[in-house]
Amino acid sequence: MASFIAKNVSDADAEASFIAMMNGTSTEMVQANNGAATWLIEGYVPNKAAYNVAAKEKGFL
């Protein structure tokens, strides 16, 4: 899974953001929000708009 944190935040804010992302990302969360974004974790079912992103991640493109 790719996650990005801005460079211009404090170390404490970056650490808190990372912890929140890791704790908030799960298969259940993806299934509940499948259409909200292109997820690159287990449980995601790509929709038509996200097909190329998922195919690239899986090595098909």
C-alpha positions, 0 to 999 in steps of 0.5 A, spaced: 500 500 500 502 506 498 501 512 503 504 519 503 505 524 508 507 531 507 514 533 507 512 540 511 509 537 517 513 535 524 515 529 526 510 528 531 505 529 526 508 525 521 508 519 526 501 520 528 498 520 521 502 514 519 499 510 525 492 513 524 493 510 516 495 504 519 490 503 524 484 505 519 486 501 513 483 494 513 479 490 508 473 491 512 474 499 511 475 498 503 469 493 502 465 499 506 468 504 501 470 501 495 467 506 490 471 512 494 478 511 492 482 506 488 485 502 494 491 498 493 490 493 498 486 486 499 479 486 499 478 492 493 474 490 487 476 495 482 471 499 478 471 501 471 474 508 473 480 504 477 481 499 472 488 501 469 491 503 476 489 496 479 492 493 473 498 497 473 499 495 481 498 488 479 503 488 473 498 487 468 500 494 464 
